Amino acid sequence: MTFRHRIDLYEYGETQNEWGDVEHAYSRKFKDVPAEWISGPGREFLADEATRSETTGRFKIRWVPGVHEKMQVHWDGKVFEIKAPPQPDSTGRRELLLMVGSVK
């Protein structure tokens, strides 16, 4: 299996801005994680009187501790949310499968 793509994983949490105020936002937790993109079905639908599209698919990554379904994946200028708990391979320590859907 070739992991030819690089993704960043972001986690939602508290961060401090330059004035020291606490903000709730996504911050990068893992950078340049090797991944393979496996596309799934996309769809177009009508919402708010405009045509919208949604991309779904999967990312297969090497096992990384701390990856969970409340994270976001940033890849190639697109933002995806993880839709389900990461699925480990049969060993539980080699690879993770992330089911994702586009955010915007």
RAMODA-V754755 format. One record per residue. RES is the residue in three letters. SS is DSSP state (hx for helix, st for strand, lp for the rest). Layout:
BEGIN
RES/SS + RES/SS
END
This chain:
BEGIN
MET/lp + THR/lp + PHE/lp + ARG/lp + HIS/st + ARG/st + ILE/st + ASP/st + LEU/st + TYR/st + GLU/st + TYR/st + GLY/st + GLU/st + THR/st + GLN/st + ASN/lp + GLU/lp + TRP/lp + GLY/lp + ASP/lp + VAL/st + GLU/st + HIS/st + ALA/st + TYR/st + SER/st + ARG/st + LYS/st + PHE/st + LYS/st + ASP/st + VAL/st + PRO/st + ALA/st + GLU/st + TRP/st + ILE/st + SER/st + GLY/lp + PRO/lp + GLY/lp + ARG/st + GLU/st + PHE/st + LEU/st + ALA/st + ASP/lp + GLU/lp + ALA/st + THR/st + ARG/st + SER/st + GLU/st + THR/lp + THR/st + GLY/st + ARG/st + PHE/st + LYS/st + ILE/st + ARG/st + TRP/lp + VAL/lp + PRO/lp + GLY/lp + VAL/lp + HIS/lp + GLU/lp + LYS/lp + MET/st + GLN/st + VAL/st + HIS/st + TRP/st + ASP/lp + GLY/lp + LYS/st + VAL/st + PHE/st + GLU/st + ILE/st + LYS/lp + ALA/lp + PRO/lp + PRO/lp + GLN/st + PRO/st + ASP/lp + SER/lp + THR/lp + GLY/lp + ARG/lp + ARG/lp + GLU/st + LEU/st + LEU/st + LEU/st + MET/st + VAL/st + GLY/st + SER/st + VAL/lp + LYS/lp
END
